[in-house]
Amino acid sequence: MPRSNRPSRGKPKPEPIEDLDLNAVRLGIRRSETKRGVDYTTQTSIGANADDGKTWVCPHCHLQISKGISHIVAWDEIRGVETRRHFHSACWKSFQGPLL
C-alpha cells in the first residue's frame, strides 16, 4: 500500500514557541541564598556587558575574572548592591565569610 503524503487530521498542531528574551539571559537569574545567617542575593553573569578591558577580582581566590567569563555576582540583601562582589562560580560555592 503506498504511503499518504497528506497531513493527518487527528494530530493537533504544535503550539508556537515563544521568543527567547536575550536580555533576561544576559542579566542572569536572581536568587536568594543564606550563608552563616546572612541573606545574599546572587545573580549569574556572563560578563558580556562589561567595558573592554574590564576585570573583577574574586574576593575568595583573589584571581581575576575577565570579560566574557561566566561568574556569580553576590550582594548582602540588607546592605544592598553597594556590597556586590564578583565570584568564580566554584569560589561562591565554597565562600562562607561576610562580604566586606
Phi, psi and omega in degrees: 000129180290150180280155180261132178266007179277143179293144178287135182279343184277343183273132176286152178286142179293148179289146179295145180275132179289147176293143179282130178279098184294329178296320178295323179292318181294323182283339178087174183258127178271142175208163179256139178224149178242128177229121181053041177080002179255129179272129179239146167261131178237152180212133176284148180218141175262356176069015184283337183273359182287156175293154177301137180083357180287132175225156175239156176249123179293124182288350180270310182255351179064024174258159183283149171244116184271164176303136178091356178267127178294135182203180181249134172253127183229145174212154180290128183294330182280313183279345173091185186291348177297337181267009185294143179223153181254124182240147164297149183303315180293325179294321179296323180299324182265352181293131179231352184273171176284154174281127181264000000 
